[in-house]
Amino acid sequence: MKKILFFIESLSGGGAEKVLVTLLSQMNYDKYEVGVLAISDVGVHKKEIENIKLRNPLHFTYKTICGRGKWTWQKILYQLIYNYFPAWFVCRLFIPRGYDTYVAFVEGYCTKILSFVKERKVAWVHIDLKSFPWTINKGIYGNIEEERDVYNKYEKVVCVSRSVEDVMMNYYGIRTATTIYNPLDTEEIQKKAMEEIDPMDPSFNLVSVGRLTKQKGYDLLIPIIGHLKGQRLDVRLYILGEGEERGHLETLIADHHLGDTVYLLGYKSNPYPYMKHADLFVCSSRAEGYSLVVAEALTLGTPVVSMRCSGPEEVLGKGKYGLLCDDYEQLEKEIAQLVMDRNRYEDVKHMAEGGKNRFDIEHTMSQVYTIIGCG
C-alpha cells in the first residue's frame, strides 16, 4: 500500500483547500494510505476529511496565532517558524517520515519546507506566479532564482492549467512541470445545488465566489455595480467568501451607497444553490490559475463573464463557453449589455450550456495517481 502525505497551510475556505478535499474524496483508500499535514489547525474543510489522518503537530489555531491578547508559546513559535527558522530546520522538526510520496499542495511556504525531504516529492501550483508573484511579495522567497531552485528539487510540478504550466516552464525554467486540471465532482455539485436557500431579489442577480483578497478584484467589481446602479439598472451582487479585505470592501459598499445592492454573504460550505439561481457568474480576478468556481458555474449551466486571466480563459475555451474581458471597463460594459439585452443574455447562456460536460473526474484522478507514484 502506497503512503502519501499532502502538506497544506490549513483547510480554510480557499480554492486550493477545496480542490484537495475533492481529490481526497475520490481516492481509493483500499489501495492508498493517505495523510494530511496542516500548519494551522483551522479551516471549514476539516470536517470533510474526518476519515483521513490529519496531522497538526504545532496545534496552531486562528485564535492562538492571530488573536489579540498575550503572547502564548504557540504565537511565538508561529512567528519563529515563519520569520526566523530556516525551512530545512522546520522540515527536520515537523515533517513526519515514512511516506512514499510527499505532496506540497500549495505554492509558498509548504513547497519551500518540503523541498528538503529526501523522499519522492511533488509540488502543486494553483496560480500564475508571473502575474501574481505573491510568494516573493510576502518574502517567502527573496527572488525568482531562489523559488526556481526550490521547484527544481521536486520530481514533478503539477500545474492546474496549461497557462500556469507555460509560466512554470518558460518563466521559471521548470522542465518537470505538467498539467492536471482540478478534479470536479459534477454529480455532487448538481446534487448540492438543489438545496433550498432564501429567494434572491427579483432583479438581475450576479454571484461571485472566492476569498476576499486583492487577487479576486472585488475592490474593482463593487464600483462597477455602483456605476450600473447609477444607470438605473436593477442588479444585485452576492459575494460568497471571507478574507482580510472584508473591512475595505464594506467601506466601498458604504461609499457607493450599495447596502441594498451588494451583499457579502461570507463563506458558504455549499455555494452551489446561489450559483445555480444566479443570472450571471462574475469572475473579477486580477489573476487565477485554473478558477475552479468558473468550471463549477459552467457545470450548473450558469452564464459566465470573466476577466481574461490565464485560468478562466482556458476553462472558458478562450471565449467559447463564456465572455472574457481585457479590462474592467469592458467588464462593466458586458454586464450592462447582458442586463439590458435579453437576446445577448440568451446567447451567453447557450454558451455556458455547451461547456457543462467538459470535466471528467475519472480521467483527472488517473493522472493524479500516476503523478504521485500510485499509477
TIBA-568920 format. One record per residue (C-alpha): residue number from 1; residue in one letter; x, y, z. Coordinates in pm, 1 decimal. Layout:
<rs>
NUM / A / X / Y / Z
...
</rs>
This chain:
<rs>
1 / M / 0.0 / 0.0 / 0.0
2 / K / 146.6 / 335.3 / -109.5
3 / K / 167.5 / 601.9 / 160.9
4 / I / 104.2 / 961.8 / 51.6
5 / L / 128.0 / 1279.4 / 260.1
6 / F / -36.2 / 1602.3 / 145.1
7 / F / 103.9 / 1919.3 / 304.2
8 / I / -100.9 / 2242.0 / 310.6
9 / E / -117.7 / 2562.2 / 517.0
10 / S / -468.1 / 2496.4 / 651.6
11 / L / -809.2 / 2366.1 / 548.0
12 / S / -967.9 / 2708.6 / 517.4
13 / G / -1218.9 / 2812.9 / 252.6
14 / G / -977.1 / 2881.0 / -32.2
15 / G / -970.3 / 2721.1 / -375.2
16 / A / -662.5 / 2501.5 / -321.0
17 / E / -809.2 / 2366.7 / 1.4
18 / K / -1135.5 / 2282.2 / -172.4
19 / V / -950.9 / 2108.0 / -455.1
20 / L / -760.0 / 1896.2 / -202.9
21 / V / -1081.4 / 1793.8 / -28.8
22 / T / -1237.2 / 1692.0 / -362.1
23 / L / -925.9 / 1496.4 / -458.5
24 / L / -921.3 / 1319.3 / -122.1
25 / S / -1290.4 / 1230.8 / -155.4
26 / Q / -1214.9 / 1043.7 / -479.3
27 / M / -912.3 / 840.8 / -369.2
28 / N / -927.5 / 464.8 / -321.6
29 / Y / -838.5 / 403.9 / 42.5
30 / D / -827.7 / 28.1 / -6.6
31 / K / -510.8 / 86.9 / -209.8
32 / Y / -361.6 / 405.6 / -70.7
33 / E / -281.9 / 522.0 / 280.3
34 / V / -320.5 / 898.7 / 287.0
35 / G / -226.1 / 1158.9 / 544.2
36 / V / -273.9 / 1534.8 / 552.8
37 / L / -36.0 / 1770.9 / 732.0
38 / A / -159.8 / 2123.6 / 804.0
39 / I / 46.7 / 2402.4 / 954.0
40 / S / -255.3 / 2569.5 / 1111.3
41 / D / -534.9 / 2375.4 / 1281.1
42 / V / -804.0 / 2588.8 / 1120.1
43 / G / -1043.9 / 2552.9 / 833.2
44 / V / -1401.5 / 2493.0 / 734.8
45 / H / -1299.4 / 2180.9 / 540.2
46 / K / -1170.5 / 1984.6 / 842.2
47 / K / -1498.6 / 1802.2 / 895.6
48 / E / -1497.4 / 1686.8 / 531.3
49 / I / -1186.1 / 1470.5 / 578.5
50 / E / -1268.7 / 1309.5 / 911.7
51 / N / -1179.9 / 964.2 / 773.1
52 / I / -824.7 / 1075.4 / 690.1
53 / K / -531.3 / 1102.2 / 927.8
54 / L / -491.9 / 1476.9 / 983.7
55 / R / -169.6 / 1591.0 / 1142.8
56 / N / -126.9 / 1931.8 / 1300.3
57 / P / 186.5 / 1892.0 / 1514.0
58 / L / 204.8 / 2260.7 / 1605.0
59 / H / -161.9 / 2288.8 / 1711.2
60 / F / -188.3 / 2641.2 / 1575.7
61 / T / -538.3 / 2785.5 / 1567.8
62 / Y / -662.0 / 3117.9 / 1438.6
63 / K / -705.1 / 3242.4 / 1794.4
64 / T / -358.5 / 3143.6 / 1909.6
65 / I / -173.1 / 3291.1 / 1611.7
66 / C / -387.1 / 3592.0 / 1518.9
67 / G / -596.9 / 3670.9 / 1824.0
68 / R / -532.3 / 3973.0 / 2037.8
69 / G / -403.2 / 3942.7 / 2390.6
70 / K / -93.9 / 3795.7 / 2549.4
71 / W / 176.5 / 3620.3 / 2355.1
72 / T / 140.5 / 3246.5 / 2402.2
73 / W / 413.9 / 2995.4 / 2325.1
74 / Q / 216.5 / 2896.0 / 2014.7
75 / K / 209.7 / 3251.9 / 1882.0
76 / I / 582.7 / 3289.9 / 1947.8
77 / L / 656.8 / 2955.8 / 1778.1
78 / Y / 441.6 / 3053.7 / 1479.4
79 / Q / 641.6 / 3374.0 / 1435.4
80 / L / 969.9 / 3186.9 / 1471.0
81 / I / 872.8 / 2929.0 / 1210.0
82 / Y / 753.5 / 3179.3 / 950.7
83 / N / 1005.9 / 3455.4 / 1008.3
84 / Y / 1321.5 / 3315.9 / 1167.8
85 / F / 1369.9 / 2938.7 / 1150.0
86 / P / 1525.2 / 2815.7 / 822.3
87 / A / 1297.8 / 2591.1 / 615.9
88 / W / 1532.9 / 2292.3 / 645.8
89 / F / 1507.9 / 2315.1 / 1024.0
90 / V / 1127.0 / 2326.1 / 1018.7
91 / C / 1126.6 / 2027.7 / 782.6
92 / R / 1350.6 / 1826.0 / 1013.6
93 / L / 1144.1 / 1909.9 / 1321.4
94 / F / 787.8 / 1872.1 / 1199.8
95 / I / 759.8 / 1671.2 / 876.3
96 / P / 675.5 / 1306.6 / 961.2
97 / R / 878.8 / 1035.3 / 793.6
98 / G / 771.3 / 704.0 / 646.4
99 / Y / 571.9 / 818.5 / 341.0
100 / D / 647.6 / 712.5 / -15.8
101 / T / 549.0 / 1046.3 / -169.4
102 / Y / 522.7 / 1393.6 / -19.7
103 / V / 295.2 / 1647.3 / -188.5
104 / A / 327.5 / 2021.7 / -129.2
105 / F / -27.6 / 2108.8 / -227.0
106 / V / 7.0 / 2486.4 / -227.6
107 / E / 280.4 / 2715.0 / -351.8
108 / G / 475.6 / 2917.7 / -97.1
109 / Y / 598.8 / 2809.1 / 243.5
110 / C / 475.7 / 2448.4 / 222.4
111 / T / 667.3 / 2399.4 / -102.1
112 / K / 980.1 / 2554.1 / 48.0
113 / I / 969.7 / 2328.4 / 356.3
114 / L / 905.0 / 2001.8 / 170.3
115 / S / 1188.1 / 2071.8 / -73.9
116 / F / 1422.6 / 1941.8 / 198.1
117 / V / 1254.6 / 1599.8 / 216.0
118 / K / 1478.7 / 1336.3 / 59.1
119 / E / 1193.9 / 1106.6 / -47.3
120 / R / 989.9 / 1142.4 / -365.4
121 / K / 806.3 / 1475.2 / -371.0
122 / V / 554.6 / 1656.8 / -590.4
123 / A / 452.1 / 2023.8 / -586.7
124 / W / 115.3 / 2172.1 / -690.2
125 / V / 89.7 / 2523.9 / -835.0
126 / H / -256.7 / 2681.3 / -838.2
127 / I / -183.1 / 3028.1 / -973.3
128 / D / 7.4 / 3219.8 / -1239.2
129 / L / 308.0 / 3326.1 / -1029.8
130 / K / 432.2 / 3560.1 / -1300.9
131 / S / 116.3 / 3771.1 / -1298.8
132 / F / 63.9 / 3738.9 / -922.4
133 / P / 401.2 / 3671.1 / -752.8
134 / W / 261.7 / 3659.8 / -400.7
135 / T / 527.7 / 3419.1 / -273.9
136 / I / 800.8 / 3674.8 / -346.2
137 / N / 589.4 / 3974.8 / -242.0
138 / K / 538.4 / 3814.7 / 100.2
139 / G / 908.0 / 3742.2 / 139.6
140 / I / 881.6 / 3362.5 / 135.9
141 / Y / 1144.1 / 3374.9 / -137.5
142 / G / 1394.9 / 3652.9 / -185.1
143 / N / 1375.4 / 3635.6 / -563.4
144 / I / 1267.4 / 3416.6 / -852.8
145 / E / 1602.5 / 3238.0 / -862.3
146 / E / 1553.0 / 3111.0 / -507.1
147 / E / 1199.8 / 2995.4 / -585.6
148 / R / 1317.0 / 2827.0 / -906.5
149 / D / 1583.0 / 2634.1 / -713.1
150 / V / 1316.2 / 2504.8 / -474.9
151 / Y / 1087.6 / 2379.9 / -753.8
152 / N / 1379.0 / 2211.2 / -927.2
153 / K / 1413.0 / 1981.9 / -623.4
154 / Y / 1072.2 / 1827.8 / -699.6
155 / E / 1028.8 / 1524.7 / -923.0
156 / K / 709.4 / 1674.3 / -1067.0
157 / V / 546.5 / 2018.2 / -1053.7
158 / V / 173.4 / 1989.0 / -1116.5
159 / C / 4.6 / 2295.2 / -1267.1
160 / V / -370.7 / 2342.1 / -1265.9
161 / S / -383.3 / 2480.0 / -1621.4
162 / R / -178.2 / 2487.9 / -1940.9
163 / S / -117.1 / 2859.3 / -1894.3
164 / V / 27.4 / 2801.7 / -1545.1
165 / E / 243.8 / 2522.4 / -1687.7
166 / D / 368.8 / 2763.0 / -1953.6
167 / V / 471.9 / 3012.5 / -1683.2
168 / M / 649.1 / 2745.8 / -1478.0
169 / M / 836.2 / 2612.1 / -1781.3
170 / N / 921.5 / 2931.1 / -1969.5
171 / Y / 946.7 / 3188.0 / -1689.8
172 / Y / 1071.6 / 2966.1 / -1406.3
173 / G / 1256.0 / 2713.4 / -1621.8
174 / I / 1091.5 / 2410.7 / -1453.7
175 / R / 1117.1 / 2122.7 / -1702.0
176 / T / 923.9 / 1879.8 / -1480.4
177 / A / 602.6 / 2088.5 / -1497.8
178 / T / 285.3 / 1918.6 / -1618.6
179 / T / -86.0 / 1998.8 / -1617.1
180 / I / -362.1 / 1824.3 / -1425.7
181 / Y / -695.1 / 2002.3 / -1420.0
182 / N / -864.6 / 2033.9 / -1084.0
183 / P / -1098.6 / 1742.8 / -1005.0
184 / L / -1463.6 / 1834.8 / -1031.1
185 / D / -1733.7 / 1609.9 / -887.2
186 / T / -2014.2 / 1722.0 / -1116.0
187 / E / -2273.4 / 1482.0 / -973.5
188 / E / -2211.6 / 1610.0 / -620.6
189 / I / -2227.8 / 1972.0 / -739.5
190 / Q / -2561.5 / 1912.9 / -912.2
191 / K / -2696.2 / 1740.6 / -601.1
192 / K / -2586.6 / 2017.5 / -365.4
193 / A / -2728.2 / 2282.8 / -597.6
194 / M / -3077.1 / 2151.4 / -518.1
195 / E / -3052.7 / 2271.3 / -156.0
196 / E / -3307.1 / 2541.0 / -75.2
197 / I / -3188.5 / 2894.4 / 0.4
198 / D / -3367.2 / 3219.9 / 70.0
199 / P / -3507.0 / 3355.3 / -257.8
200 / M / -3286.7 / 3607.4 / -433.6
201 / D / -3415.2 / 3954.2 / -510.9
202 / P / -3632.4 / 3967.4 / -828.4
203 / S / -3359.5 / 4157.6 / -1007.9
204 / F / -3069.5 / 4064.7 / -1234.7
205 / N / -2859.9 / 3870.1 / -984.1
206 / L / -2483.6 / 3837.6 / -1008.3
207 / V / -2284.4 / 3593.9 / -795.7
208 / S / -1912.0 / 3565.3 / -733.7
209 / V / -1736.4 / 3311.3 / -511.5
210 / G / -1388.0 / 3348.4 / -369.4
211 / R / -1174.9 / 3465.1 / -81.0
212 / L / -1197.2 / 3835.1 / -2.7
213 / T / -845.8 / 3915.7 / -118.2
214 / K / -698.9 / 4172.5 / -355.8
215 / Q / -633.0 / 3898.1 / -610.2
216 / K / -1007.6 / 3846.9 / -662.3
217 / G / -1065.2 / 4206.7 / -776.1
218 / Y / -1377.1 / 4270.2 / -567.1
219 / D / -1246.2 / 4619.9 / -491.5
220 / L / -1290.6 / 4692.0 / -862.7
221 / L / -1612.8 / 4497.2 / -910.9
222 / I / -1806.1 / 4682.8 / -638.0
223 / P / -1759.1 / 5027.8 / -801.4
224 / I / -1878.6 / 4872.6 / -1129.4
225 / I / -2204.2 / 4776.8 / -956.5
226 / G / -2226.0 / 5134.9 / -831.4
227 / H / -2197.2 / 5261.3 / -1190.0
228 / L / -2465.8 / 5017.8 / -1308.2
229 / K / -2695.7 / 5132.3 / -1030.7
230 / G / -2629.3 / 5489.5 / -1140.3
231 / Q / -2755.6 / 5387.7 / -1485.7
232 / R / -3077.0 / 5270.7 / -1314.6
233 / L / -3006.3 / 4906.9 / -1391.7
234 / D / -3175.1 / 4676.1 / -1142.1
235 / V / -2886.0 / 4449.7 / -1038.9
236 / R / -2777.7 / 4274.0 / -721.8
237 / L / -2434.2 / 4129.2 / -643.9
238 / Y / -2382.4 / 3844.5 / -396.7
239 / I / -2022.3 / 3767.5 / -296.7
240 / L / -1959.8 / 3437.5 / -117.5
241 / G / -1631.8 / 3420.1 / 68.0
242 / E / -1432.8 / 3550.7 / 360.4
243 / G / -1092.5 / 3714.3 / 394.1
244 / E / -875.5 / 4002.3 / 501.0
245 / E / -1029.9 / 4250.7 / 254.2
246 / R / -1375.7 / 4240.6 / 417.4
247 / G / -1332.8 / 4571.5 / 601.5
248 / H / -1215.0 / 4751.5 / 287.2
249 / L / -1498.7 / 4606.7 / 79.5
250 / E / -1757.6 / 4706.0 / 340.3
251 / T / -1623.1 / 5061.5 / 321.0
252 / L / -1653.3 / 5057.0 / -58.3
253 / I / -2011.5 / 4934.4 / -34.1
254 / A / -2096.2 / 5217.2 / 205.7
255 / D / -1913.0 / 5481.7 / -1.0
256 / H / -2107.7 / 5382.8 / -314.3
257 / H / -2439.2 / 5356.5 / -125.3
258 / L / -2477.4 / 4989.3 / -218.0
259 / G / -2602.5 / 4849.4 / 112.2
260 / D / -2917.9 / 4723.1 / -60.9
261 / T / -2735.0 / 4610.7 / -375.0
262 / V / -2410.1 / 4432.4 / -283.8
263 / Y / -2415.7 / 4157.0 / -21.5
264 / L / -2109.9 / 3998.5 / 140.0
265 / L / -2256.3 / 3666.3 / 245.4
266 / G / -1939.4 / 3524.7 / 398.8
267 / Y / -1810.6 / 3173.5 / 344.5
268 / K / -2074.1 / 2918.0 / 239.4
269 / S / -1992.3 / 2549.4 / 261.2
270 / N / -2242.9 / 2498.1 / -19.9
271 / P / -2228.0 / 2787.1 / -268.4
272 / Y / -2394.4 / 2592.6 / -548.8
273 / P / -2760.0 / 2693.7 / -494.9
274 / Y / -2653.0 / 3058.2 / -517.3
275 / M / -2456.0 / 2988.1 / -834.3
276 / K / -2740.5 / 2788.4 / -987.2
277 / H / -3005.6 / 3053.8 / -921.1
278 / A / -2788.7 / 3346.5 / -1030.8
279 / D / -2845.7 / 3511.3 / -1364.7
280 / L / -2472.1 / 3557.2 / -1412.5
281 / F / -2149.7 / 3437.4 / -1253.2
282 / V / -1875.3 / 3701.6 / -1241.3
283 / C / -1501.6 / 3635.5 / -1207.6
284 / S / -1331.2 / 3970.4 / -1146.4
285 / S / -990.8 / 3827.3 / -1053.4
286 / R / -666.0 / 4002.0 / -1130.1
287 / A / -500.4 / 3657.7 / -1159.4
288 / E / -614.5 / 3295.2 / -1145.3
289 / G / -453.8 / 2958.1 / -1200.9
290 / Y / -749.2 / 2743.8 / -1305.9
291 / S / -1057.0 / 2905.9 / -1148.2
292 / L / -1246.6 / 2613.1 / -1007.3
293 / V / -1554.8 / 2826.4 / -944.8
294 / V / -1579.9 / 2920.7 / -1313.9
295 / A / -1576.1 / 2549.8 / -1401.5
296 / E / -1841.2 / 2486.4 / -1135.2
297 / A / -2059.7 / 2764.2 / -1276.1
298 / L / -2040.5 / 2604.6 / -1620.2
299 / T / -2132.9 / 2269.2 / -1468.0
300 / L / -2452.2 / 2432.6 / -1339.3
301 / G / -2522.3 / 2598.3 / -1673.6
302 / T / -2484.4 / 2948.0 / -1527.5
303 / P / -2361.8 / 3212.1 / -1777.4
304 / V / -2012.7 / 3342.8 / -1700.4
305 / V / -1833.9 / 3670.3 / -1759.0
306 / S / -1470.9 / 3682.2 / -1650.5
307 / M / -1157.3 / 3887.3 / -1664.6
308 / R / -912.5 / 3748.2 / -1917.9
309 / C / -661.9 / 3598.4 / -1675.1
310 / S / -494.5 / 3271.2 / -1761.7
311 / G / -708.4 / 3011.8 / -1580.4
312 / P / -1058.8 / 3136.1 / -1668.5
313 / E / -957.2 / 3187.3 / -2030.2
314 / E / -863.1 / 2821.2 / -2051.8
315 / V / -1172.9 / 2697.0 / -1866.3
316 / L / -1396.3 / 2907.9 / -2090.9
317 / G / -1235.0 / 2771.7 / -2406.9
318 / K / -1090.7 / 3113.9 / -2495.1
319 / G / -1439.6 / 3260.7 / -2509.1
320 / K / -1632.0 / 2963.7 / -2647.2
321 / Y / -1820.0 / 2896.0 / -2321.9
322 / G / -1833.9 / 3242.5 / -2164.5
323 / L / -1735.5 / 3607.1 / -2201.3
324 / L / -1378.3 / 3724.7 / -2144.1
325 / C / -1285.8 / 4086.6 / -2071.9
326 / D / -949.0 / 4252.8 / -2122.5
327 / D / -1006.7 / 4527.0 / -1864.5
328 / Y / -1259.6 / 4632.6 / -1600.1
329 / E / -1418.2 / 4891.0 / -1827.6
330 / Q / -1509.2 / 4612.1 / -2067.9
331 / L / -1634.6 / 4401.0 / -1776.0
332 / E / -1875.8 / 4681.4 / -1683.2
333 / K / -1996.0 / 4715.3 / -2041.7
334 / E / -2051.7 / 4340.4 / -2082.1
335 / I / -2254.4 / 4315.6 / -1761.5
336 / A / -2464.0 / 4617.2 / -1858.0
337 / Q / -2536.3 / 4472.2 / -2200.6
338 / L / -2640.7 / 4137.9 / -2054.7
339 / V / -2881.7 / 4313.9 / -1819.8
340 / M / -3037.5 / 4523.9 / -2097.6
341 / D / -3031.3 / 4286.7 / -2395.5
342 / R / -3222.5 / 3961.6 / -2340.3
343 / N / -3112.7 / 3813.0 / -2672.2
344 / R / -2748.4 / 3871.3 / -2586.5
345 / Y / -2805.2 / 3711.8 / -2247.2
346 / E / -2965.0 / 3402.8 / -2401.8
347 / D / -2665.7 / 3368.0 / -2634.2
348 / V / -2423.6 / 3365.6 / -2340.2
349 / K / -2645.8 / 3122.0 / -2151.5
350 / H / -2632.5 / 2889.9 / -2452.6
351 / M / -2251.6 / 2917.7 / -2447.9
352 / A / -2246.2 / 2804.1 / -2085.3
353 / E / -2471.9 / 2509.3 / -2158.6
354 / G / -2218.7 / 2396.3 / -2418.7
355 / G / -1947.6 / 2376.1 / -2152.8
356 / K / -2141.0 / 2176.7 / -1892.2
357 / N / -1999.4 / 1831.4 / -1964.9
358 / R / -1628.4 / 1906.0 / -2013.5
359 / F / -1498.5 / 1784.7 / -1678.3
360 / D / -1410.3 / 1415.4 / -1638.2
361 / I / -1310.7 / 1340.6 / -1279.2
362 / E / -1206.8 / 979.8 / -1350.1
363 / H / -952.1 / 1095.2 / -1607.8
364 / T / -821.3 / 1356.1 / -1364.0
365 / M / -778.3 / 1102.0 / -1083.9
366 / S / -594.7 / 864.5 / -1317.8
367 / Q / -344.9 / 1143.9 / -1386.7
368 / V / -313.7 / 1217.2 / -1014.1
369 / Y / -234.2 / 854.1 / -931.8
370 / T / 34.6 / 844.2 / -1198.8
371 / I / 199.6 / 1167.1 / -1086.5
372 / I / 212.6 / 1083.9 / -716.6
373 / G / 358.5 / 742.7 / -790.0
374 / C / 50.0 / 526.9 / -749.7
375 / G / -36.3 / 461.4 / -1111.3
</rs>
